[in-house]
């Protein structure tokens, strides 16, 4: 690659959702010229990126034509056309994360096989081709069925407590896990550059919305023993090495009732579990991703203070032009940071923004976050 600080660098970002939008800030800081492609002409990033291209991230030609004249290409969403990325890489475009890694991440079955082959602890699983095979696998303790492809934000996951729940099952290729006793869910972000330098962020503890099966809020630092924290950190670094990661990787893990740490899923990009790093850490996840893919020295991941991040999602029963309720009073509180994603239309449980609370005392941050969760709403006048 040409010398980073000597000439303009043109970076393509596949999709312009909230993650693509938040990647624009470090691009601006480092003088990188960003280009974004998204099918939605009014996606969150479009108003802030001069080089915005309308295109389908599942279409070979759209991605190839978008990326062929750029220096580098990255993504905010891994479910994209893989063959186009392989071709661009073969023609000299720096594609990070590597297509070989994206291929593993796109298929939860391949993810599980990778963990198994590389000694990464994970929940026991089996592969199912259809609903009949899922029905045969249901146990008295219940199972968790996950679609092999295209599942995210709680979509593509269903818990089957007994054979009576088989009507809820997906009739398509899936992985099946036995239900395990989960004490907590945590996430660690790990970054690796092409020189092999690796840095991890402190682990966060995630609390999920029971109905939507998606992240409700998180807090950092996670309530882990020193031994658990060290074990999770080693697992994240091991995955970065084994996957030959270039960029950022979110590693979501379970802590079982017996204290074991199991890897659940990975995402090779900035992630919802790292939004608090914008205000709480010396280097944000977005800047770290940019540093990693351009082989710059990785930034410090230490945190300035404990933090809580609350997702703002569309209220159930509301769909249409968005109205935000309850934000203004919290702007009077020091250490509260609001991020609206610029999405015009709200839908039930659609991610519309987030609010981060930073405090020297985590309990204080949690109290404010509890108020935010109760009072801040993304609704629509068109119910």
Secondary structure, 3 states (H helix, E strand, C coil): CCCCCCCCCEEEEECCCHHHHHHHHHHHHHCCEEEEEECCCCCCCHHHCCEEEECCCCCHHHHHHHHCCCCEEEECCCCCCHHHHHHHHHCCCEECCCHHHHHHHCCHHHHHHHHHHCCCCECCEEEECCHHHHHHHCCCCCEEEEECCCCCCCCCEEEECCHHHHHHCCCCCEEEEECCCEEEEEEEEEEECCCCCEEECCCEEEEEECCCCEEEEEEECCCCCHHHHHHHHHHHHHHHHHCCCCEEEEEEEEEECCCCEEEEEEECCCCHHHCCHHHHECCCHHHHHHHHHCCCCCCCCCECCEEEEEEEEECCCCCEEEEEECCHHHHHCCCEEEEECCCCEECCCCEEEEEEEEECCHHHHHHHHHHHHHHCEEEECCC
